[in-house]
Amino acid sequence: MVTKKDIKFINSLKHKKFRHLNSSFIVEGKKSIAEFLDSDYELIKLFSVDCSIFNKIKNQIKIDKSLLRKISFLINPDDHLAIFKLSDAKPIDNNNLIIALESIRDPGNLGTIIRTCEWFGIKDIICSMNSVDCYSPKVIQSAMGSVSRVNITYLDLDTYLKSTKTIKIGASLNGKSIYQHNKSLDNGIIVFGNEANGISSGLFKLMDFNLSIPRFQNNNFPESLNLASSVGIILGEIKRKSI
């Protein structure tokens, strides 16, 4: 049975404050839930229209489609909604290539970046404290399970970059073309800035060098690439050179 308390609790998890206050977040959809169940994340409760899909899960509650629509964060909900416990922070592995994100605002961008990073074998993503929460329902939805496997750390990015000796590469419109950079990058931190403003001047000064994606036409439009697309292009070229 789904109680009013359950509904109120689920609705509260739309907000970052209550996700972190209750150490809980929402995952929707059969595929994403299955991936979180196979990870280190702990399931708190599962609400299902069809309980036979996850028939080995004990803390599962059967609900009808109309109730699912009331508690779902999606316009067209799948048959399953799960509450998982937030995971404890894990150490950052500085021996591998790391993606750092400054002041990322768009949850869809962050979710796509997380998914793209997993595709290219990136284990760690570092986010500035003012970046969008990776446990936001929209991030979880667009990442499609990758949040369960990529280590995402929120910290003071300025302090961290100043304290580490790891090479720091800025993604910038004024950097050297990624296609002219011939050295392989097996480790290091690639920093991407805010969608609208790029890397802040403070962090820009900390970069060892900068890389850009050149525009292959003569006019000045579009002014920039989508952030998630930029991450994919740069990682794709870096990985190609490492083969």
MIDOSE-1310 file (N, C-alpha, C; in nm, 2 decimals, decimal comma, always signed):
residues 243
mvtk	+0,08/-0,12/+0,00/+0,00/+0,00/+0,00/+0,09/+0,13/+0,00; +0,05/+0,22/-0,08/+0,12/+0,35/-0,09/+0,05/+0,45/+0,00; +0,12/+0,50/+0,10/+0,06/+0,59/+0,20/+0,08/+0,74/+0,15; +0,00/+0,83/+0,21/+0,02/+0,97/+0,19/+0,16/+1,02/+0,22
kdik	+0,22/+0,95/+0,32/+0,36/+0,98/+0,36/+0,45/+0,95/+0,25; +0,43/+0,83/+0,19/+0,52/+0,79/+0,08/+0,51/+0,89/-0,04; +0,39/+0,93/-0,07/+0,37/+1,03/-0,18/+0,44/+1,16/-0,15; +0,42/+1,21/-0,03/+0,48/+1,33/+0,02/+0,64/+1,32/+0,01
fins	+0,69/+1,21/+0,06/+0,83/+1,19/+0,06/+0,89/+1,19/-0,09; +0,82/+1,11/-0,18/+0,87/+1,11/-0,31/+0,87/+1,25/-0,38; +0,76/+1,32/-0,36/+0,75/+1,46/-0,41/+0,86/+1,55/-0,36; +0,90/+1,53/-0,24/+1,00/+1,61/-0,18/+1,14/+1,59/-0,24
lkhk	+1,16/+1,47/-0,30/+1,29/+1,43/-0,36/+1,31/+1,50/-0,50; +1,21/+1,58/-0,54/+1,24/+1,67/-0,66/+1,34/+1,77/-0,63; +1,36/+1,80/-0,50/+1,44/+1,91/-0,46/+1,57/+1,86/-0,40; +1,68/+1,93/-0,44/+1,82/+1,89/-0,39/+1,82/+1,89/-0,24
kfrh	+1,77/+1,99/-0,17/+1,77/+2,00/-0,03/+1,72/+1,88/+0,04; +1,61/+1,82/-0,01/+1,55/+1,71/+0,06/+1,61/+1,58/+0,02; +1,67/+1,57/-0,11/+1,75/+1,45/-0,15/+1,86/+1,43/-0,05; +1,93/+1,54/-0,02/+2,05/+1,53/+0,06/+2,02/+1,52/+0,21
lnss	+1,91/+1,58/+0,25/+1,86/+1,57/+0,39/+1,82/+1,43/+0,42; +1,76/+1,36/+0,32/+1,71/+1,23/+0,35/+1,80/+1,12/+0,28; +1,91/+1,16/+0,22/+2,01/+1,07/+0,16/+1,94/+0,98/+0,06; +1,85/+1,03/-0,02/+1,76/+0,95/-0,11/+1,74/+1,02/-0,24
five	+1,72/+0,94/-0,35/+1,69/+1,00/-0,48/+1,61/+0,90/-0,56; +1,55/+0,95/-0,66/+1,45/+0,87/-0,74/+1,52/+0,82/-0,87; +1,49/+0,70/-0,91/+1,52/+0,64/-1,04/+1,40/+0,59/-1,10; +1,37/+0,62/-1,23/+1,25/+0,57/-1,29/+1,29/+0,49/-1,42
gkks	+1,21/+0,39/-1,45/+1,23/+0,31/-1,57/+1,29/+0,18/-1,54; +1,25/+0,07/-1,61/+1,30/-0,06/-1,58/+1,45/-0,08/-1,60; +1,50/-0,02/-1,71/+1,64/-0,04/-1,75/+1,73/+0,03/-1,65; +1,70/+0,16/-1,62/+1,78/+0,23/-1,52/+1,78/+0,17/-1,38
iaef	+1,66/+0,13/-1,34/+1,65/+0,07/-1,21/+1,73/-0,06/-1,20; +1,72/-0,14/-1,31/+1,80/-0,26/-1,31/+1,95/-0,23/-1,30; +2,00/-0,13/-1,36/+2,14/-0,09/-1,35/+2,18/-0,05/-1,21; +2,09/+0,03/-1,15/+2,12/+0,07/-1,01/+2,12/-0,05/-0,91
ldsd	+2,03/-0,14/-0,94/+2,02/-0,26/-0,85/+2,14/-0,35/-0,86; +2,21/-0,34/-0,98/+2,33/-0,42/-1,00/+2,46/-0,34/-0,95; +2,44/-0,22/-0,90/+2,55/-0,14/-0,85/+2,56/-0,14/-0,70; +2,64/-0,06/-0,65/+2,66/-0,05/-0,50/+2,55/+0,03/-0,43
yeli	+2,46/+0,09/-0,51/+2,36/+0,17/-0,45/+2,25/+0,08/-0,38; +2,21/+0,13/-0,26/+2,11/+0,05/-0,18/+1,97/+0,09/-0,21; +1,88/+0,00/-0,25/+1,74/+0,02/-0,28/+1,67/+0,04/-0,14; +1,59/+0,15/-0,14/+1,50/+0,17/-0,02/+1,36/+0,12/-0,05
klfs	+1,30/+0,15/-0,16/+1,17/+0,10/-0,19/+1,15/+0,11/-0,34; +1,07/+0,01/-0,39/+1,04/+0,00/-0,54/+0,89/+0,00/-0,55; +0,84/+0,09/-0,64/+0,69/+0,09/-0,67/+0,68/+0,04/-0,82; +0,60/-0,06/-0,84/+0,59/-0,12/-0,97/+0,44/-0,15/-1,01
vdcs	+0,41/-0,12/-1,13/+0,28/-0,16/-1,19/+0,28/-0,31/-1,21; +0,40/-0,37/-1,25/+0,41/-0,51/-1,28/+0,53/-0,56/-1,19; +0,49/-0,63/-1,08/+0,60/-0,68/-0,99/+0,67/-0,80/-1,04; +0,63/-0,86/-1,14/+0,70/-0,98/-1,19/+0,83/-0,94/-1,26
ifnk	+0,85/-0,82/-1,30/+0,97/-0,78/-1,36/+1,09/-0,78/-1,27; +1,07/-0,74/-1,14/+1,17/-0,74/-1,04/+1,12/-0,84/-0,93; +1,09/-0,96/-0,96/+1,02/-1,05/-0,87/+1,10/-1,09/-0,75; +1,23/-1,07/-0,75/+1,32/-1,11/-0,64/+1,34/-1,00/-0,54
iknq	+1,28/-0,88/-0,57/+1,30/-0,76/-0,48/+1,19/-0,77/-0,37; +1,23/-0,77/-0,25/+1,14/-0,79/-0,14/+1,07/-0,66/-0,11; +1,14/-0,55/-0,10/+1,07/-0,42/-0,06/+1,01/-0,35/-0,18; +0,92/-0,42/-0,24/+0,85/-0,38/-0,37/+0,70/-0,36/-0,34
ikid	+0,64/-0,26/-0,39/+0,50/-0,23/-0,36/+0,43/-0,22/-0,50; +0,32/-0,30/-0,51/+0,24/-0,29/-0,64/+0,15/-0,17/-0,64; +0,15/-0,10/-0,75/+0,06/+0,02/-0,76/+0,00/+0,01/-0,90; -0,11/+0,09/-0,92/-0,17/+0,10/-1,05/-0,11/+0,22/-1,13
ksll	-0,14/+0,22/-1,26/-0,09/+0,32/-1,35/-0,13/+0,46/-1,31; -0,25/+0,48/-1,26/-0,29/+0,61/-1,23/-0,22/+0,67/-1,11; -0,19/+0,58/-1,01/-0,11/+0,63/-0,89/+0,04/+0,65/-0,94; +0,09/+0,57/-1,03/+0,23/+0,60/-1,08/+0,24/+0,73/-1,14
rkis	+0,14/+0,77/-1,22/+0,14/+0,90/-1,28/+0,14/+1,02/-1,18; +0,08/+0,99/-1,06/+0,08/+1,10/-0,96/+0,21/+1,11/-0,89; +0,29/+1,00/-0,88/+0,42/+1,01/-0,81/+0,54/+1,03/-0,90; +0,51/+1,00/-1,03/+0,62/+1,01/-1,13/+0,67/+1,15/-1,15
flin	+0,79/+1,17/-1,19/+0,85/+1,30/-1,23/+0,84/+1,31/-1,38; +0,80/+1,20/-1,45/+0,80/+1,20/-1,60/+0,66/+1,23/-1,65; +0,65/+1,28/-1,78/+0,53/+1,31/-1,84/+0,46/+1,17/-1,88; +0,55/+1,08/-1,93/+0,50/+0,95/-1,97/+0,58/+0,85/-1,89
pddh	+0,54/+0,82/-1,77/+0,61/+0,73/-1,68/+0,62/+0,59/-1,73; +0,73/+0,52/-1,70/+0,74/+0,38/-1,72/+0,67/+0,31/-1,60; +0,67/+0,18/-1,60/+0,59/+0,10/-1,50/+0,66/+0,09/-1,36; +0,78/+0,16/-1,34/+0,85/+0,14/-1,22/+0,91/+0,27/-1,17
laif	+0,91/+0,29/-1,04/+0,98/+0,40/-0,98/+1,04/+0,35/-0,85; +1,17/+0,38/-0,83/+1,25/+0,33/-0,72/+1,31/+0,45/-0,64; +1,32/+0,43/-0,51/+1,39/+0,52/-0,42/+1,52/+0,45/-0,38; +1,64/+0,51/-0,41/+1,77/+0,46/-0,37/+1,83/+0,55/-0,27
klsd	+1,92/+0,49/-0,20/+2,00/+0,57/-0,10/+2,12/+0,63/-0,17; +2,15/+0,76/-0,13/+2,27/+0,82/-0,19/+2,40/+0,74/-0,14; +2,49/+0,73/-0,23/+2,62/+0,66/-0,20/+2,72/+0,75/-0,13; +2,81/+0,69/-0,05/+2,91/+0,76/+0,01/+3,02/+0,81/-0,09
akpi	+3,08/+0,92/-0,06/+3,19/+0,97/-0,16/+3,30/+0,87/-0,17; +3,35/+0,86/-0,29/+3,47/+0,77/-0,31/+3,59/+0,85/-0,35; +3,71/+0,80/-0,33/+3,83/+0,88/-0,36/+3,85/+0,90/-0,51; +3,90/+1,01/-0,55/+3,93/+1,03/-0,69/+4,06/+0,97/-0,74
dnnn	+4,06/+0,90/-0,85/+4,18/+0,83/-0,90/+4,25/+0,93/-0,99; +4,36/+0,99/-0,95/+4,43/+1,08/-1,02/+4,53/+1,02/-1,13; +4,53/+0,89/-1,13/+4,62/+0,82/-1,23/+4,55/+0,81/-1,37; +4,42/+0,84/-1,38/+4,35/+0,83/-1,50/+4,30/+0,97/-1,55
liia	+4,25/+0,97/-1,67/+4,19/+1,10/-1,72/+4,07/+1,14/-1,65; +4,05/+1,26/-1,60/+3,94/+1,31/-1,53/+3,87/+1,42/-1,60; +3,74/+1,43/-1,59/+3,67/+1,54/-1,65/+3,62/+1,63/-1,53; +3,65/+1,76/-1,54/+3,61/+1,86/-1,43/+3,51/+1,95/-1,50
lesi	+3,40/+1,98/-1,43/+3,29/+2,07/-1,48/+3,27/+2,19/-1,38; +3,28/+2,31/-1,44/+3,26/+2,43/-1,35/+3,12/+2,49/-1,38; +3,04/+2,50/-1,28/+2,91/+2,58/-1,28/+2,82/+2,53/-1,39; +2,81/+2,39/-1,40/+2,72/+2,34/-1,50/+2,57/+2,36/-1,45
rdpg	+2,49/+2,41/-1,54/+2,35/+2,44/-1,49/+2,24/+2,35/-1,55; +2,26/+2,30/-1,67/+2,16/+2,22/-1,73/+2,17/+2,07/-1,69; +2,06/+2,02/-1,63/+2,06/+1,88/-1,59/+2,07/+1,78/-1,71; +2,01/+1,82/-1,82/+2,02/+1,73/-1,94/+2,16/+1,73/-1,99
nlgt	+2,23/+1,84/-1,99/+2,38/+1,84/-2,03/+2,46/+1,75/-1,93; +2,44/+1,76/-1,80/+2,52/+1,68/-1,71/+2,49/+1,54/-1,73; +2,36/+1,50/-1,74/+2,33/+1,36/-1,76/+2,40/+1,30/-1,89; +2,39/+1,38/-2,00/+2,45/+1,33/-2,12/+2,61/+1,32/-2,11
iirt	+2,67/+1,42/-2,04/+2,81/+1,42/-2,01/+2,85/+1,29/-1,93; +2,77/+1,26/-1,83/+2,80/+1,14/-1,75/+2,80/+1,01/-1,84; +2,70/+1,00/-1,92/+2,68/+0,89/-2,01/+2,79/+0,88/-2,11; +2,83/+1,00/-2,16/+2,94/+1,00/-2,26/+3,07/+0,97/-2,20
cewf	+3,10/+1,01/-2,08/+3,22/+0,98/-2,01/+3,23/+0,83/-1,98; +3,12/+0,77/-1,94/+3,13/+0,62/-1,92/+3,16/+0,55/-2,06; +3,10/+0,60/-2,17/+3,13/+0,54/-2,30/+3,28/+0,54/-2,33; +3,35/+0,65/-2,29/+3,49/+0,67/-2,32/+3,58/+0,62/-2,21
gikd	+3,52/+0,55/-2,11/+3,60/+0,49/-2,01/+3,65/+0,59/-1,90; +3,58/+0,70/-1,89/+3,62/+0,80/-1,78/+3,56/+0,75/-1,65; +3,64/+0,73/-1,55/+3,59/+0,68/-1,42/+3,55/+0,79/-1,32; +3,61/+0,91/-1,33/+3,58/+1,02/-1,24/+3,54/+1,15/-1,31
iics	+3,43/+1,21/-1,26/+3,39/+1,34/-1,29/+3,39/+1,43/-1,17; +3,45/+1,54/-1,18/+3,46/+1,64/-1,07/+3,37/+1,76/-1,10; +3,28/+1,80/-1,01/+3,19/+1,91/-1,03/+3,21/+2,02/-0,93; +3,21/+2,14/-0,97/+3,21/+2,25/-0,87/+3,09/+2,25/-0,79
mnsv	+3,09/+2,30/-0,67/+2,98/+2,29/-0,57/+2,85/+2,36/-0,63; +2,87/+2,46/-0,72/+2,75/+2,52/-0,77/+2,69/+2,46/-0,90; +2,74/+2,34/-0,93/+2,69/+2,27/-1,05/+2,56/+2,20/-1,01; +2,48/+2,17/-1,12/+2,36/+2,10/-1,09/+2,38/+1,96/-1,03
dcys	+2,29/+1,92/-0,94/+2,30/+1,80/-0,87/+2,29/+1,68/-0,96; +2,39/+1,59/-0,95/+2,38/+1,47/-1,04/+2,27/+1,37/-1,00; +2,21/+1,39/-0,88/+2,09/+1,31/-0,84/+1,96/+1,37/-0,87; +1,96/+1,48/-0,95/+1,84/+1,54/-1,00/+1,77/+1,44/-1,09
pkvi	+1,64/+1,44/-1,08/+1,56/+1,34/-1,16/+1,59/+1,35/-1,31; +1,61/+1,48/-1,36/+1,64/+1,50/-1,50/+1,78/+1,45/-1,54; +1,88/+1,46/-1,45/+2,01/+1,41/-1,47/+2,01/+1,26/-1,47; +1,94/+1,20/-1,37/+1,93/+1,05/-1,37/+1,87/+1,00/-1,49
qsam	+1,77/+1,06/-1,54/+1,69/+1,02/-1,66/+1,78/+1,03/-1,79; +1,85/+1,14/-1,80/+1,93/+1,15/-1,93/+2,06/+1,07/-1,92; +2,11/+1,04/-1,80/+2,23/+0,96/-1,79/+2,21/+0,81/-1,81; +2,08/+0,77/-1,79/+2,03/+0,63/-1,82/+2,12/+0,53/-1,75
gsvs	+2,14/+0,54/-1,63/+2,21/+0,44/-1,55/+2,35/+0,46/-1,52; +2,42/+0,55/-1,60/+2,56/+0,57/-1,59/+2,60/+0,64/-1,45; +2,51/+0,71/-1,39/+2,54/+0,76/-1,26/+2,57/+0,65/-1,16; +2,52/+0,53/-1,18/+2,55/+0,42/-1,09/+2,69/+0,36/-1,10
rvni	+2,76/+0,40/-1,21/+2,90/+0,35/-1,23/+3,01/+0,45/-1,24; +2,98/+0,58/-1,26/+3,08/+0,68/-1,27/+3,09/+0,75/-1,14; +3,21/+0,77/-1,09/+3,23/+0,84/-0,96/+3,22/+0,99/-0,98; +3,12/+1,05/-0,92/+3,10/+1,20/-0,94/+3,12/+1,26/-0,80
tyld	+3,21/+1,36/-0,80/+3,25/+1,42/-0,68/+3,23/+1,57/-0,69; +3,17/+1,63/-0,58/+3,14/+1,77/-0,58/+3,24/+1,83/-0,48; +3,32/+1,94/-0,52/+3,42/+2,00/-0,43/+3,45/+2,14/-0,48; +3,53/+2,21/-0,40/+3,57/+2,34/-0,44/+3,68/+2,32/-0,55
ldty	+3,63/+2,35/-0,67/+3,72/+2,32/-0,79/+3,85/+2,40/-0,79; +3,84/+2,53/-0,75/+3,96/+2,62/-0,74/+4,06/+2,56/-0,65; +4,02/+2,52/-0,53/+4,11/+2,47/-0,43/+4,17/+2,34/-0,47; +4,09/+2,25/-0,53/+4,14/+2,12/-0,58/+4,24/+2,14/-0,69
lkst	+4,21/+2,22/-0,79/+4,31/+2,23/-0,90/+4,44/+2,30/-0,85; +4,43/+2,39/-0,75/+4,55/+2,45/-0,70/+4,64/+2,35/-0,62; +4,57/+2,25/-0,56/+4,64/+2,15/-0,48/+4,70/+2,03/-0,55; +4,65/+2,01/-0,67/+4,70/+1,89/-0,74/+4,81/+1,92/-0,84
ktik	+4,90/+1,83/-0,86/+5,01/+1,84/-0,95/+4,98/+1,78/-1,09; +4,86/+1,72/-1,10/+4,81/+1,66/-1,22/+4,80/+1,77/-1,33; +4,83/+1,74/-1,45/+4,83/+1,83/-1,56/+4,68/+1,88/-1,58; +4,66/+2,00/-1,61/+4,53/+2,06/-1,62/+4,51/+2,12/-1,76
igas	+4,41/+2,08/-1,83/+4,38/+2,12/-1,96/+4,24/+2,19/-1,97; +4,24/+2,31/-2,02/+4,11/+2,38/-2,03/+4,05/+2,36/-2,17; +3,92/+2,34/-2,18/+3,85/+2,34/-2,30/+3,80/+2,48/-2,33; +3,86/+2,54/-2,43/+3,84/+2,69/-2,46/+3,83/+2,72/-2,61
lngk	+3,76/+2,82/-2,64/+3,75/+2,86/-2,78/+3,88/+2,91/-2,83; +3,97/+2,96/-2,74/+4,10/+3,01/-2,78/+4,21/+2,92/-2,77; +4,19/+2,79/-2,74/+4,29/+2,69/-2,72/+4,35/+2,64/-2,85; +4,45/+2,56/-2,84/+4,50/+2,49/-2,96/+4,40/+2,39/-3,01
siyq	+4,39/+2,37/-3,14/+4,30/+2,27/-3,20/+4,33/+2,13/-3,14; +4,22/+2,07/-3,10/+4,23/+1,93/-3,05/+4,29/+1,84/-3,16; +4,27/+1,87/-3,29/+4,32/+1,79/-3,40/+4,47/+1,81/-3,42; +4,53/+1,92/-3,37/+4,67/+1,95/-3,38/+4,75/+1,91/-3,26
hnks	+4,68/+1,86/-3,15/+4,75/+1,82/-3,03/+4,79/+1,67/-3,05; +4,91/+1,64/-3,06/+4,96/+1,51/-3,10/+5,00/+1,42/-2,98; +5,01/+1,48/-2,86/+5,04/+1,39/-2,75/+4,92/+1,32/-2,69; +4,95/+1,19/-2,65/+4,84/+1,12/-2,59/+4,82/+1,16/-2,45
ldng	+4,70/+1,16/-2,40/+4,67/+1,20/-2,27/+4,61/+1,08/-2,19; +4,69/+1,01/-2,12/+4,65/+0,89/-2,04/+4,60/+0,94/-1,90; +4,65/+1,05/-1,86/+4,59/+1,11/-1,73/+4,59/+1,26/-1,74; +4,54/+1,32/-1,64/+4,52/+1,47/-1,65/+4,38/+1,51/-1,62
iivf	+4,35/+1,64/-1,60/+4,22/+1,69/-1,57/+4,18/+1,78/-1,69; +4,07/+1,75/-1,76/+4,02/+1,83/-1,86/+3,90/+1,91/-1,80; +3,92/+2,04/-1,81/+3,82/+2,13/-1,74/+3,73/+2,19/-1,84; +3,60/+2,18/-1,82/+3,49/+2,24/-1,91/+3,42/+2,34/-1,82
gnea	+3,39/+2,46/-1,88/+3,32/+2,57/-1,81/+3,17/+2,57/-1,82; +3,11/+2,67/-1,77/+2,97/+2,69/-1,77/+2,92/+2,70/-1,92; +2,80/+2,66/-1,94/+2,74/+2,66/-2,08/+2,74/+2,79/-2,14; +2,72/+2,90/-2,07/+2,71/+3,03/-2,13/+2,84/+3,10/-2,13
ngis	+2,92/+3,09/-2,03/+3,04/+3,17/-2,01/+3,18/+3,10/-2,02; +3,17/+2,97/-2,03/+3,30/+2,89/-2,03/+3,37/+2,89/-1,90; +3,50/+2,86/-1,90/+3,58/+2,86/-1,78/+3,60/+3,00/-1,72; +3,58/+3,01/-1,59/+3,60/+3,14/-1,53/+3,74/+3,18/-1,54
sglf	+3,77/+3,32/-1,52/+3,90/+3,37/-1,54/+3,99/+3,31/-1,43; +3,94/+3,29/-1,31/+4,02/+3,24/-1,20/+4,07/+3,10/-1,23; +3,99/+3,01/-1,28/+4,03/+2,87/-1,31/+4,12/+2,87/-1,44; +4,09/+2,97/-1,53/+4,16/+2,97/-1,66/+4,31/+2,99/-1,63
klmd	+4,34/+3,07/-1,53/+4,48/+3,09/-1,50/+4,56/+2,97/-1,45; +4,48/+2,87/-1,40/+4,54/+2,75/-1,35/+4,57/+2,64/-1,45; +4,52/+2,66/-1,58/+4,54/+2,56/-1,68/+4,69/+2,56/-1,73; +4,74/+2,44/-1,76/+4,87/+2,42/-1,81/+4,87/+2,45/-1,96
fnls	+4,76/+2,42/-2,03/+4,74/+2,46/-2,17/+4,59/+2,44/-2,20; +4,55/+2,49/-2,32/+4,40/+2,49/-2,35/+4,39/+2,42/-2,49; +4,27/+2,35/-2,50/+4,24/+2,29/-2,63/+4,10/+2,34/-2,68; +4,09/+2,34/-2,81/+3,96/+2,39/-2,87/+3,92/+2,30/-2,98
iprf	+3,79/+2,31/-3,01/+3,73/+2,24/-3,13/+3,72/+2,34/-3,24; +3,79/+2,33/-3,35/+3,79/+2,44/-3,45/+3,66/+2,43/-3,53; +3,61/+2,55/-3,57/+3,49/+2,56/-3,66/+3,54/+2,54/-3,80; +3,47/+2,45/-3,88/+3,51/+2,42/-4,01/+3,42/+2,49/-4,11
qnnn	+3,41/+2,62/-4,09/+3,34/+2,71/-4,19/+3,39/+2,85/-4,16; +3,36/+2,94/-4,26/+3,41/+3,08/-4,25/+3,33/+3,18/-4,17; +3,20/+3,15/-4,16/+3,12/+3,25/-4,08/+3,13/+3,22/-3,93; +3,07/+3,31/-3,85/+3,08/+3,30/-3,71/+2,97/+3,23/-3,64
fpes	+2,89/+3,15/-3,71/+2,77/+3,09/-3,65/+2,78/+2,93/-3,67; +2,74/+2,86/-3,57/+2,69/+2,90/-3,44/+2,81/+2,96/-3,36; +2,78/+3,03/-3,25/+2,89/+3,09/-3,17/+2,96/+2,98/-3,09; +2,90/+2,88/-3,06/+2,96/+2,77/-2,98/+2,89/+2,64/-3,00
lnla	+2,95/+2,53/-2,94/+2,89/+2,40/-2,95/+2,82/+2,37/-2,81; +2,72/+2,29/-2,82/+2,66/+2,24/-2,70/+2,77/+2,17/-2,61; +2,76/+2,20/-2,48/+2,86/+2,15/-2,39/+2,88/+2,00/-2,39; +2,77/+1,93/-2,39/+2,78/+1,78/-2,39/+2,85/+1,73/-2,52
ssvg	+2,81/+1,80/-2,63/+2,87/+1,76/-2,76/+3,02/+1,79/-2,76; +3,06/+1,90/-2,70/+3,20/+1,93/-2,69/+3,28/+1,83/-2,61; +3,22/+1,78/-2,50/+3,29/+1,68/-2,42/+3,31/+1,55/-2,50; +3,21/+1,51/-2,58/+3,21/+1,39/-2,66/+3,32/+1,40/-2,77
iilg	+3,32/+1,52/-2,84/+3,42/+1,54/-2,95/+3,56/+1,53/-2,89; +3,59/+1,60/-2,78/+3,73/+1,61/-2,73/+3,77/+1,47/-2,67; +3,68/+1,40/-2,60/+3,71/+1,27/-2,55/+3,73/+1,17/-2,67; +3,65/+1,18/-2,77/+3,67/+1,09/-2,89/+3,80/+1,11/-2,95
eikr	+3,85/+1,23/-2,97/+3,97/+1,26/-3,03/+4,09/+1,22/-2,94; +4,08/+1,24/-2,81/+4,18/+1,20/-2,72/+4,20/+1,05/-2,72; +4,09/+0,98/-2,71/+4,09/+0,83/-2,71/+4,14/+0,77/-2,84; +4,11/+0,84/-2,96/+4,16/+0,79/-3,08/+4,31/+0,80/-3,09
ksi	+4,37/+0,90/-3,03/+4,51/+0,92/-3,03/+4,58/+0,82/-2,94; +4,51/+0,77/-2,84/+4,57/+0,68/-2,74/+4,57/+0,54/-2,79; +4,50/+0,51/-2,90/+4,49/+0,37/-2,96/+4,62/+0,34/-3,03
